[in-house]
Amino acid sequence: MRTVLSVSLPEKMASELDEFAKGTGRNKSDIVKESISLYLWEARFKEVHRRLSAKAKKAGIITEEDVFKAIS
């Protein structure tokens, strides 16, 4: 099932979206769907990161190197 969403964009953003769509040969709807999907993924990632950082610090995992050592 699909839901239709009407979005009001500032004129400059709408023009940039039009130009980007034409330049990439994609339609605006697909670009907006991909953008929302990426935004939601990033928001979820930031929330997980925020929740787990305190636990990681308590476990001595501070840097990316610490993460790699812990999982390998």
mmCIF file of the N, C-alpha and C atoms, coordinates in Angstrom:
data_MODEL
# 
_entry.id   MODEL 
# 
loop_
_atom_site.group_PDB 
_atom_site.id 
_atom_site.type_symbol 
_atom_site.label_atom_id 
_atom_site.label_alt_id 
_atom_site.label_comp_id 
_atom_site.label_asym_id 
_atom_site.label_entity_id 
_atom_site.label_seq_id 
_atom_site.pdbx_PDB_ins_code 
_atom_site.Cartn_x 
_atom_site.Cartn_y 
_atom_site.Cartn_z 
_atom_site.occupancy 
_atom_site.B_iso_or_equiv 
_atom_site.pdbx_formal_charge 
_atom_site.auth_seq_id 
_atom_site.auth_comp_id 
_atom_site.auth_asym_id 
_atom_site.auth_atom_id 
_atom_site.pdbx_PDB_model_num 
ATOM 1   N N  . MET A 1 1  ? 0.841  -1.175  0.000   1.00 0.00 ? 1  MET A N  1 
ATOM 2   C CA . MET A 1 1  ? 0.000  0.000   0.000   1.00 0.00 ? 1  MET A CA 1 
ATOM 3   C C  . MET A 1 1  ? 0.890  1.244   0.000   1.00 0.00 ? 1  MET A C  1 
ATOM 4   N N  . ARG A 1 2  ? 0.494  2.232   -0.714  1.00 0.00 ? 2  ARG A N  1 
ATOM 5   C CA . ARG A 1 2  ? 1.251  3.484   -0.801  1.00 0.00 ? 2  ARG A CA 1 
ATOM 6   C C  . ARG A 1 2  ? 0.441  4.618   -0.227  1.00 0.00 ? 2  ARG A C  1 
ATOM 7   N N  . THR A 1 3  ? 1.136  5.597   0.285   1.00 0.00 ? 3  THR A N  1 
ATOM 8   C CA . THR A 1 3  ? 0.519  6.807   0.794   1.00 0.00 ? 3  THR A CA 1 
ATOM 9   C C  . THR A 1 3  ? 1.046  7.980   -0.011  1.00 0.00 ? 3  THR A C  1 
ATOM 10  N N  . VAL A 1 4  ? 0.177  8.852   -0.406  1.00 0.00 ? 4  VAL A N  1 
ATOM 11  C CA . VAL A 1 4  ? 0.583  10.043  -1.139  1.00 0.00 ? 4  VAL A CA 1 
ATOM 12  C C  . VAL A 1 4  ? 0.822  11.148  -0.118  1.00 0.00 ? 4  VAL A C  1 
ATOM 13  N N  . LEU A 1 5  ? 1.958  11.801  -0.254  1.00 0.00 ? 5  LEU A N  1 
ATOM 14  C CA . LEU A 1 5  ? 2.339  12.861  0.658   1.00 0.00 ? 5  LEU A CA 1 
ATOM 15  C C  . LEU A 1 5  ? 2.584  14.128  -0.147  1.00 0.00 ? 5  LEU A C  1 
ATOM 16  N N  . SER A 1 6  ? 1.946  15.188  0.236   1.00 0.00 ? 6  SER A N  1 
ATOM 17  C CA . SER A 1 6  ? 2.148  16.466  -0.429  1.00 0.00 ? 6  SER A CA 1 
ATOM 18  C C  . SER A 1 6  ? 3.120  17.277  0.418   1.00 0.00 ? 6  SER A C  1 
ATOM 19  N N  . VAL A 1 7  ? 4.181  17.786  -0.214  1.00 0.00 ? 7  VAL A N  1 
ATOM 20  C CA . VAL A 1 7  ? 5.212  18.527  0.511   1.00 0.00 ? 7  VAL A CA 1 
ATOM 21  C C  . VAL A 1 7  ? 5.383  19.884  -0.143  1.00 0.00 ? 7  VAL A C  1 
ATOM 22  N N  . SER A 1 8  ? 5.439  20.892  0.692   1.00 0.00 ? 8  SER A N  1 
ATOM 23  C CA . SER A 1 8  ? 5.679  22.248  0.209   1.00 0.00 ? 8  SER A CA 1 
ATOM 24  C C  . SER A 1 8  ? 7.164  22.554  0.383   1.00 0.00 ? 8  SER A C  1 
ATOM 25  N N  . LEU A 1 9  ? 7.822  22.936  -0.710  1.00 0.00 ? 9  LEU A N  1 
ATOM 26  C CA . LEU A 1 9  ? 9.252  23.235  -0.672  1.00 0.00 ? 9  LEU A CA 1 
ATOM 27  C C  . LEU A 1 9  ? 9.495  24.706  -0.984  1.00 0.00 ? 9  LEU A C  1 
ATOM 28  N N  . PRO A 1 10 ? 10.518 25.272  -0.377  1.00 0.00 ? 10 PRO A N  1 
ATOM 29  C CA . PRO A 1 10 ? 10.908 26.621  -0.787  1.00 0.00 ? 10 PRO A CA 1 
ATOM 30  C C  . PRO A 1 10 ? 11.287 26.597  -2.272  1.00 0.00 ? 10 PRO A C  1 
ATOM 31  N N  . GLU A 1 11 ? 11.084 27.696  -2.940  1.00 0.00 ? 11 GLU A N  1 
ATOM 32  C CA . GLU A 1 11 ? 11.305 27.758  -4.388  1.00 0.00 ? 11 GLU A CA 1 
ATOM 33  C C  . GLU A 1 11 ? 12.712 27.319  -4.789  1.00 0.00 ? 11 GLU A C  1 
ATOM 34  N N  . LYS A 1 12 ? 13.714 27.772  -4.047  1.00 0.00 ? 12 LYS A N  1 
ATOM 35  C CA . LYS A 1 12 ? 15.104 27.417  -4.382  1.00 0.00 ? 12 LYS A CA 1 
ATOM 36  C C  . LYS A 1 12 ? 15.325 25.908  -4.262  1.00 0.00 ? 12 LYS A C  1 
ATOM 37  N N  . MET A 1 13 ? 14.800 25.293  -3.210  1.00 0.00 ? 13 MET A N  1 
ATOM 38  C CA . MET A 1 13 ? 14.961 23.852  -3.024  1.00 0.00 ? 13 MET A CA 1 
ATOM 39  C C  . MET A 1 13 ? 14.225 23.087  -4.129  1.00 0.00 ? 13 MET A C  1 
ATOM 40  N N  . ALA A 1 14 ? 13.045 23.562  -4.491  1.00 0.00 ? 14 ALA A N  1 
ATOM 41  C CA . ALA A 1 14 ? 12.282 22.912  -5.562  1.00 0.00 ? 14 ALA A CA 1 
ATOM 42  C C  . ALA A 1 14 ? 13.043 22.980  -6.884  1.00 0.00 ? 14 ALA A C  1 
ATOM 43  N N  . SER A 1 15 ? 13.659 24.137  -7.151  1.00 0.00 ? 15 SER A N  1 
ATOM 44  C CA . SER A 1 15 ? 14.456 24.285  -8.383  1.00 0.00 ? 15 SER A CA 1 
ATOM 45  C C  . SER A 1 15 ? 15.659 23.358  -8.373  1.00 0.00 ? 15 SER A C  1 
ATOM 46  N N  . GLU A 1 16 ? 16.332 23.280  -7.223  1.00 0.00 ? 16 GLU A N  1 
ATOM 47  C CA . GLU A 1 16 ? 17.490 22.391  -7.110  1.00 0.00 ? 16 GLU A CA 1 
ATOM 48  C C  . GLU A 1 16 ? 17.079 20.936  -7.298  1.00 0.00 ? 16 GLU A C  1 
ATOM 49  N N  . LEU A 1 17 ? 15.932 20.564  -6.742  1.00 0.00 ? 17 LEU A N  1 
ATOM 50  C CA . LEU A 1 17 ? 15.439 19.199  -6.905  1.00 0.00 ? 17 LEU A CA 1 
ATOM 51  C C  . LEU A 1 17 ? 15.129 18.923  -8.373  1.00 0.00 ? 17 LEU A C  1 
ATOM 52  N N  . ASP A 1 18 ? 14.479 19.875  -9.050  1.00 0.00 ? 18 ASP A N  1 
ATOM 53  C CA . ASP A 1 18 ? 14.186 19.716  -10.483 1.00 0.00 ? 18 ASP A CA 1 
ATOM 54  C C  . ASP A 1 18 ? 15.463 19.517  -11.287 1.00 0.00 ? 18 ASP A C  1 
ATOM 55  N N  . GLU A 1 19 ? 16.451 20.379  -11.027 1.00 0.00 ? 19 GLU A N  1 
ATOM 56  C CA . GLU A 1 19 ? 17.715 20.290  -11.759 1.00 0.00 ? 19 GLU A CA 1 
ATOM 57  C C  . GLU A 1 19 ? 18.422 18.966  -11.479 1.00 0.00 ? 19 GLU A C  1 
ATOM 58  N N  . PHE A 1 20 ? 18.428 18.551  -10.222 1.00 0.00 ? 20 PHE A N  1 
ATOM 59  C CA . PHE A 1 20 ? 19.077 17.294  -9.860  1.00 0.00 ? 20 PHE A CA 1 
ATOM 60  C C  . PHE A 1 20 ? 18.383 16.114  -10.543 1.00 0.00 ? 20 PHE A C  1 
ATOM 61  N N  . ALA A 1 21 ? 17.069 16.120  -10.530 1.00 0.00 ? 21 ALA A N  1 
ATOM 62  C CA . ALA A 1 21 ? 16.304 15.036  -11.162 1.00 0.00 ? 21 ALA A CA 1 
ATOM 63  C C  . ALA A 1 21 ? 16.606 14.967  -12.657 1.00 0.00 ? 21 ALA A C  1 
ATOM 64  N N  . LYS A 1 22 ? 16.601 16.110  -13.305 1.00 0.00 ? 22 LYS A N  1 
ATOM 65  C CA . LYS A 1 22 ? 16.896 16.133  -14.743 1.00 0.00 ? 22 LYS A CA 1 
ATOM 66  C C  . LYS A 1 22 ? 18.327 15.685  -15.016 1.00 0.00 ? 22 LYS A C  1 
ATOM 67  N N  . GLY A 1 23 ? 19.251 16.152  -14.184 1.00 0.00 ? 23 GLY A N  1 
ATOM 68  C CA . GLY A 1 23 ? 20.661 15.823  -14.382 1.00 0.00 ? 23 GLY A CA 1 
ATOM 69  C C  . GLY A 1 23 ? 20.983 14.362  -14.153 1.00 0.00 ? 23 GLY A C  1 
ATOM 70  N N  . THR A 1 24 ? 20.212 13.706  -13.307 1.00 0.00 ? 24 THR A N  1 
ATOM 71  C CA . THR A 1 24 ? 20.480 12.302  -13.007 1.00 0.00 ? 24 THR A CA 1 
ATOM 72  C C  . THR A 1 24 ? 19.535 11.345  -13.724 1.00 0.00 ? 24 THR A C  1 
ATOM 73  N N  . GLY A 1 25 ? 18.531 11.903  -14.398 1.00 0.00 ? 25 GLY A N  1 
ATOM 74  C CA . GLY A 1 25 ? 17.576 11.056  -15.111 1.00 0.00 ? 25 GLY A CA 1 
ATOM 75  C C  . GLY A 1 25 ? 16.635 10.302  -14.186 1.00 0.00 ? 25 GLY A C  1 
ATOM 76  N N  . ARG A 1 26 ? 16.470 10.810  -12.978 1.00 0.00 ? 26 ARG A N  1 
ATOM 77  C CA . ARG A 1 26 ? 15.586 10.157  -12.011 1.00 0.00 ? 26 ARG A CA 1 
ATOM 78  C C  . ARG A 1 26 ? 14.373 11.048  -11.780 1.00 0.00 ? 26 ARG A C  1 
ATOM 79  N N  . ASN A 1 27 ? 13.319 10.454  -11.237 1.00 0.00 ? 27 ASN A N  1 
ATOM 80  C CA . ASN A 1 27 ? 12.172 11.303  -10.937 1.00 0.00 ? 27 ASN A CA 1 
ATOM 81  C C  . ASN A 1 27 ? 12.267 11.841  -9.510  1.00 0.00 ? 27 ASN A C  1 
ATOM 82  N N  . LYS A 1 28 ? 11.594 12.958  -9.293  1.00 0.00 ? 28 LYS A N  1 
ATOM 83  C CA . LYS A 1 28 ? 11.678 13.647  -8.002  1.00 0.00 ? 28 LYS A CA 1 
ATOM 84  C C  . LYS A 1 28 ? 11.155 12.773  -6.868  1.00 0.00 ? 28 LYS A C  1 
ATOM 85  N N  . SER A 1 29 ? 10.134 12.017  -7.125  1.00 0.00 ? 29 SER A N  1 
ATOM 86  C CA . SER A 1 29 ? 9.563  11.163  -6.085  1.00 0.00 ? 29 SER A CA 1 
ATOM 87  C C  . SER A 1 29 ? 10.588 10.161  -5.571  1.00 0.00 ? 29 SER A C  1 
ATOM 88  N N  . ASP A 1 30 ? 11.324 9.533   -6.472  1.00 0.00 ? 30 ASP A N  1 
ATOM 89  C CA . ASP A 1 30 ? 12.347 8.564   -6.052  1.00 0.00 ? 30 ASP A CA 1 
ATOM 90  C C  . ASP A 1 30 ? 13.465 9.227   -5.256  1.00 0.00 ? 30 ASP A C  1 
ATOM 91  N N  . ILE A 1 31 ? 13.849 10.430  -5.663  1.00 0.00 ? 31 ILE A N  1 
ATOM 92  C CA . ILE A 1 31 ? 14.903 11.152  -4.945  1.00 0.00 ? 31 ILE A CA 1 
ATOM 93  C C  . ILE A 1 31 ? 14.435 11.493  -3.536  1.00 0.00 ? 31 ILE A C  1 
ATOM 94  N N  . VAL A 1 32 ? 13.203 11.953  -3.409  1.00 0.00 ? 32 VAL A N  1 
ATOM 95  C CA . VAL A 1 32 ? 12.664 12.311  -2.093  1.00 0.00 ? 32 VAL A CA 1 
ATOM 96  C C  . VAL A 1 32 ? 12.522 11.057  -1.225  1.00 0.00 ? 32 VAL A C  1 
ATOM 97  N N  . LYS A 1 33 ? 12.050 9.945   -1.797  1.00 0.00 ? 33 LYS A N  1 
ATOM 98  C CA . LYS A 1 33 ? 11.930 8.697   -1.027  1.00 0.00 ? 33 LYS A CA 1 
ATOM 99  C C  . LYS A 1 33 ? 13.296 8.245   -0.518  1.00 0.00 ? 33 LYS A C  1 
ATOM 100 N N  . GLU A 1 34 ? 14.295 8.297   -1.380  1.00 0.00 ? 34 GLU A N  1 
ATOM 101 C CA . GLU A 1 34 ? 15.642 7.891   -0.974  1.00 0.00 ? 34 GLU A CA 1 
ATOM 102 C C  . GLU A 1 34 ? 16.173 8.826   0.113   1.00 0.00 ? 34 GLU A C  1 
ATOM 103 N N  . SER A 1 35 ? 15.921 10.108  -0.039  1.00 0.00 ? 35 SER A N  1 
ATOM 104 C CA . SER A 1 35 ? 16.389 11.084  0.948   1.00 0.00 ? 35 SER A CA 1 
ATOM 105 C C  . SER A 1 35 ? 15.751 10.841  2.307   1.00 0.00 ? 35 SER A C  1 
ATOM 106 N N  . ILE A 1 36 ? 14.464 10.580  2.334   1.00 0.00 ? 36 ILE A N  1 
ATOM 107 C CA . ILE A 1 36 ? 13.768 10.319  3.597   1.00 0.00 ? 36 ILE A CA 1 
ATOM 108 C C  . ILE A 1 36 ? 14.282 9.022   4.214   1.00 0.00 ? 36 ILE A C  1 
ATOM 109 N N  . SER A 1 37 ? 14.482 8.020   3.385   1.00 0.00 ? 37 SER A N  1 
ATOM 110 C CA . SER A 1 37 ? 14.993 6.745   3.875   1.00 0.00 ? 37 SER A CA 1 
ATOM 111 C C  . SER A 1 37 ? 16.367 6.928   4.535   1.00 0.00 ? 37 SER A C  1 
ATOM 112 N N  . LEU A 1 38 ? 17.250 7.665   3.879   1.00 0.00 ? 38 LEU A N  1 
ATOM 113 C CA . LEU A 1 38 ? 18.580 7.925   4.437   1.00 0.00 ? 38 LEU A CA 1 
ATOM 114 C C  . LEU A 1 38 ? 18.493 8.741   5.718   1.00 0.00 ? 38 LEU A C  1 
ATOM 115 N N  . TYR A 1 39 ? 17.608 9.716   5.747   1.00 0.00 ? 39 TYR A N  1 
ATOM 116 C CA . TYR A 1 39 ? 17.437 10.542  6.939   1.00 0.00 ? 39 TYR A CA 1 
ATOM 117 C C  . TYR A 1 39 ? 16.971 9.689   8.121   1.00 0.00 ? 39 TYR A C  1 
ATOM 118 N N  . LEU A 1 40 ? 15.993 8.826   7.888   1.00 0.00 ? 40 LEU A N  1 
ATOM 119 C CA . LEU A 1 40 ? 15.473 7.974   8.963   1.00 0.00 ? 40 LEU A CA 1 
ATOM 120 C C  . LEU A 1 40 ? 16.533 6.988   9.442   1.00 0.00 ? 40 LEU A C  1 
ATOM 121 N N  . TRP A 1 41 ? 17.313 6.419   8.513   1.00 0.00 ? 41 TRP A N  1 
ATOM 122 C CA . TRP A 1 41 ? 18.383 5.493   8.896   1.00 0.00 ? 41 TRP A CA 1 
ATOM 123 C C  . TRP A 1 41 ? 19.398 6.216   9.779   1.00 0.00 ? 41 TRP A C  1 
ATOM 124 N N  . GLU A 1 42 ? 19.777 7.431   9.358   1.00 0.00 ? 42 GLU A N  1 
ATOM 125 C CA . GLU A 1 42 ? 20.748 8.207   10.124  1.00 0.00 ? 42 GLU A CA 1 
ATOM 126 C C  . GLU A 1 42 ? 20.215 8.546   11.515  1.00 0.00 ? 42 GLU A C  1 
ATOM 127 N N  . ALA A 1 43 ? 18.946 8.900   11.599  1.00 0.00 ? 43 ALA A N  1 
ATOM 128 C CA . ALA A 1 43 ? 18.343 9.234   12.893  1.00 0.00 ? 43 ALA A CA 1 
ATOM 129 C C  . ALA A 1 43 ? 18.347 8.015   13.815  1.00 0.00 ? 43 ALA A C  1 
ATOM 130 N N  . ARG A 1 44 ? 18.021 6.836   13.265  1.00 0.00 ? 44 ARG A N  1 
ATOM 131 C CA . ARG A 1 44 ? 18.047 5.610   14.073  1.00 0.00 ? 44 ARG A CA 1 
ATOM 132 C C  . ARG A 1 44 ? 19.472 5.294   14.516  1.00 0.00 ? 44 ARG A C  1 
ATOM 133 N N  . PHE A 1 45 ? 20.432 5.448   13.606  1.00 0.00 ? 45 PHE A N  1 
ATOM 134 C CA . PHE A 1 45 ? 21.831 5.187   13.931  1.00 0.00 ? 45 PHE A CA 1 
ATOM 135 C C  . PHE A 1 45 ? 22.307 6.101   15.057  1.00 0.00 ? 45 PHE A C  1 
ATOM 136 N N  . LYS A 1 46 ? 21.982 7.385   14.957  1.00 0.00 ? 46 LYS A N  1 
ATOM 137 C CA . LYS A 1 46 ? 22.391 8.336   15.995  1.00 0.00 ? 46 LYS A CA 1 
ATOM 138 C C  . LYS A 1 46 ? 21.778 7.976   17.343  1.00 0.00 ? 46 LYS A C  1 
ATOM 139 N N  . GLU A 1 47 ? 20.538 7.528   17.348  1.00 0.00 ? 47 GLU A N  1 
ATOM 140 C CA . GLU A 1 47 ? 19.880 7.135   18.593  1.00 0.00 ? 47 GLU A CA 1 
ATOM 141 C C  . GLU A 1 47 ? 20.549 5.913   19.204  1.00 0.00 ? 47 GLU A C  1 
ATOM 142 N N  . VAL A 1 48 ? 20.860 4.917   18.388  1.00 0.00 ? 48 VAL A N  1 
ATOM 143 C CA . VAL A 1 48 ? 21.550 3.720   18.883  1.00 0.00 ? 48 VAL A CA 1 
ATOM 144 C C  . VAL A 1 48 ? 22.935 4.110   19.404  1.00 0.00 ? 48 VAL A C  1 
ATOM 145 N N  . HIS A 1 49 ? 23.630 4.939   18.672  1.00 0.00 ? 49 HIS A N  1 
ATOM 146 C CA . HIS A 1 49 ? 24.951 5.405   19.089  1.00 0.00 ? 49 HIS A CA 1 
ATOM 147 C C  . HIS A 1 49 ? 24.866 6.120   20.429  1.00 0.00 ? 49 HIS A C  1 
ATOM 148 N N  . ARG A 1 50 ? 23.879 6.988   20.573  1.00 0.00 ? 50 ARG A N  1 
ATOM 149 C CA . ARG A 1 50 ? 23.706 7.734   21.819  1.00 0.00 ? 50 ARG A CA 1 
ATOM 150 C C  . ARG A 1 50 ? 23.445 6.790   22.987  1.00 0.00 ? 50 ARG A C  1 
ATOM 151 N N  . ARG A 1 51 ? 22.590 5.775   22.758  1.00 0.00 ? 51 ARG A N  1 
ATOM 152 C CA . ARG A 1 51 ? 22.252 4.846   23.839  1.00 0.00 ? 51 ARG A CA 1 
ATOM 153 C C  . ARG A 1 51 ? 23.416 3.935   24.212  1.00 0.00 ? 51 ARG A C  1 
ATOM 154 N N  . LEU A 1 52 ? 24.213 3.556   23.223  1.00 0.00 ? 52 LEU A N  1 
ATOM 155 C CA . LEU A 1 52 ? 25.278 2.593   23.492  1.00 0.00 ? 52 LEU A CA 1 
ATOM 156 C C  . LEU A 1 52 ? 26.611 3.209   23.879  1.00 0.00 ? 52 LEU A C  1 
ATOM 157 N N  . SER A 1 53 ? 26.807 4.517   23.632  1.00 0.00 ? 53 SER A N  1 
ATOM 158 C CA . SER A 1 53 ? 28.116 5.106   23.933  1.00 0.00 ? 53 SER A CA 1 
ATOM 159 C C  . SER A 1 53 ? 28.493 5.004   25.392  1.00 0.00 ? 53 SER A C  1 
ATOM 160 N N  . ALA A 1 54 ? 27.569 5.241   26.292  1.00 0.00 ? 54 ALA A N  1 
ATOM 161 C CA . ALA A 1 54 ? 27.898 5.157   27.728  1.00 0.00 ? 54 ALA A CA 1 
ATOM 162 C C  . ALA A 1 54 ? 28.316 3.739   28.095  1.00 0.00 ? 54 ALA A C  1 
ATOM 163 N N  . LYS A 1 55 ? 27.607 2.747   27.594  1.00 0.00 ? 55 LYS A N  1 
ATOM 164 C CA . LYS A 1 55 ? 27.948 1.350   27.877  1.00 0.00 ? 55 LYS A CA 1 
ATOM 165 C C  . LYS A 1 55 ? 29.319 1.004   27.300  1.00 0.00 ? 55 LYS A C  1 
ATOM 166 N N  . ALA A 1 56 ? 29.587 1.494   26.102  1.00 0.00 ? 56 ALA A N  1 
ATOM 167 C CA . ALA A 1 56 ? 30.874 1.215   25.465  1.00 0.00 ? 56 ALA A CA 1 
ATOM 168 C C  . ALA A 1 56 ? 32.019 1.835   26.265  1.00 0.00 ? 56 ALA A C  1 
ATOM 169 N N  . LYS A 1 57 ? 31.830 3.067   26.711  1.00 0.00 ? 57 LYS A N  1 
ATOM 170 C CA . LYS A 1 57 ? 32.881 3.720   27.494  1.00 0.00 ? 57 LYS A CA 1 
ATOM 171 C C  . LYS A 1 57 ? 33.160 2.967   28.784  1.00 0.00 ? 57 LYS A C  1 
ATOM 172 N N  . LYS A 1 58 ? 32.104 2.477   29.434  1.00 0.00 ? 58 LYS A N  1 
ATOM 173 C CA . LYS A 1 58 ? 32.284 1.695   30.661  1.00 0.00 ? 58 LYS A CA 1 
ATOM 174 C C  . LYS A 1 58 ? 33.072 0.417   30.382  1.00 0.00 ? 58 LYS A C  1 
ATOM 175 N N  . ALA A 1 59 ? 32.901 -0.129  29.182  1.00 0.00 ? 59 ALA A N  1 
ATOM 176 C CA . ALA A 1 59 ? 33.605 -1.354  28.803  1.00 0.00 ? 59 ALA A CA 1 
ATOM 177 C C  . ALA A 1 59 ? 35.001 -1.058  28.248  1.00 0.00 ? 59 ALA A C  1 
ATOM 178 N N  . GLY A 1 60 ? 35.387 0.233   28.206  1.00 0.00 ? 60 GLY A N  1 
ATOM 179 C CA . GLY A 1 60 ? 36.710 0.595   27.709  1.00 0.00 ? 60 GLY A CA 1 
ATOM 180 C C  . GLY A 1 60 ? 36.791 0.712   26.209  1.00 0.00 ? 60 GLY A C  1 
ATOM 181 N N  . ILE A 1 61 ? 35.647 0.769   25.555  1.00 0.00 ? 61 ILE A N  1 
ATOM 182 C CA . ILE A 1 61 ? 35.621 0.905   24.093  1.00 0.00 ? 61 ILE A CA 1 
ATOM 183 C C  . ILE A 1 61 ? 35.390 2.375   23.777  1.00 0.00 ? 61 ILE A C  1 
ATOM 184 N N  . ILE A 1 62 ? 36.453 3.024   23.341  1.00 0.00 ? 62 ILE A N  1 
ATOM 185 C CA . ILE A 1 62 ? 36.388 4.466   23.099  1.00 0.00 ? 62 ILE A CA 1 
ATOM 186 C C  . ILE A 1 62 ? 36.607 4.789   21.623  1.00 0.00 ? 62 ILE A C  1 
ATOM 187 N N  . THR A 1 63 ? 37.592 4.159   21.014  1.00 0.00 ? 63 THR A N  1 
ATOM 188 C CA . THR A 1 63 ? 37.947 4.466   19.626  1.00 0.00 ? 63 THR A CA 1 
ATOM 189 C C  . THR A 1 63 ? 37.452 3.372   18.692  1.00 0.00 ? 63 THR A C  1 
ATOM 190 N N  . GLU A 1 64 ? 37.531 3.653   17.400  1.00 0.00 ? 64 GLU A N  1 
ATOM 191 C CA . GLU A 1 64 ? 37.175 2.630   16.405  1.00 0.00 ? 64 GLU A CA 1 
ATOM 192 C C  . GLU A 1 64 ? 38.104 1.434   16.525  1.00 0.00 ? 64 GLU A C  1 
ATOM 193 N N  . GLU A 1 65 ? 39.362 1.695   16.857  1.00 0.00 ? 65 GLU A N  1 
ATOM 194 C CA . GLU A 1 65 ? 40.329 0.600   17.038  1.00 0.00 ? 65 GLU A CA 1 
ATOM 195 C C  . GLU A 1 65 ? 39.867 -0.320  18.177  1.00 0.00 ? 65 GLU A C  1 
ATOM 196 N N  . ASP A 1 66 ? 39.340 0.269   19.240  1.00 0.00 ? 66 ASP A N  1 
ATOM 197 C CA . ASP A 1 66 ? 38.813 -0.524  20.365  1.00 0.00 ? 66 ASP A CA 1 
ATOM 198 C C  . ASP A 1 66 ? 37.661 -1.410  19.899  1.00 0.00 ? 66 ASP A C  1 
ATOM 199 N N  . VAL A 1 67 ? 36.828 -0.868  19.040  1.00 0.00 ? 67 VAL A N  1 
ATOM 200 C CA . VAL A 1 67 ? 35.686 -1.641  18.513  1.00 0.00 ? 67 VAL A CA 1 
ATOM 201 C C  . VAL A 1 67 ? 36.208 -2.834  17.726  1.00 0.00 ? 67 VAL A C  1 
ATOM 202 N N  . PHE A 1 68 ? 37.160 -2.592  16.823  1.00 0.00 ? 68 PHE A N  1 
ATOM 203 C CA . PHE A 1 68 ? 37.705 -3.679  16.007  1.00 0.00 ? 68 PHE A CA 1 
ATOM 204 C C  . PHE A 1 68 ? 38.369 -4.748  16.862  1.00 0.00 ? 68 PHE A C  1 
ATOM 205 N N  . LYS A 1 69 ? 39.066 -4.323  17.910  1.00 0.00 ? 69 LYS A N  1 
ATOM 206 C CA . LYS A 1 69 ? 39.687 -5.297  18.806  1.00 0.00 ? 69 LYS A CA 1 
ATOM 207 C C  . LYS A 1 69 ? 38.622 -6.135  19.519  1.00 0.00 ? 69 LYS A C  1 
ATOM 208 N N  . ALA A 1 70 ? 37.524 -5.492  19.916  1.00 0.00 ? 70 ALA A N  1 
ATOM 209 C CA . ALA A 1 70 ? 36.459 -6.191  20.649  1.00 0.00 ? 70 ALA A CA 1 
ATOM 210 C C  . ALA A 1 70 ? 35.719 -7.190  19.785  1.00 0.00 ? 70 ALA A C  1 
ATOM 211 N N  . ILE A 1 71 ? 35.606 -6.914  18.487  1.00 0.00 ? 71 ILE A N  1 
ATOM 212 C CA . ILE A 1 71 ? 34.815 -7.827  17.635  1.00 0.00 ? 71 ILE A CA 1 
ATOM 213 C C  . ILE A 1 71 ? 35.667 -8.834  16.880  1.00 0.00 ? 71 ILE A C  1 
ATOM 214 N N  . SER A 1 72 ? 36.991 -8.691  16.924  1.00 0.00 ? 72 SER A N  1 
ATOM 215 C CA . SER A 1 72 ? 37.807 -9.651  16.166  1.00 0.00 ? 72 SER A CA 1 
ATOM 216 C C  . SER A 1 72 ? 38.399 -10.711 17.054  1.00 0.00 ? 72 SER A C  1 
# 
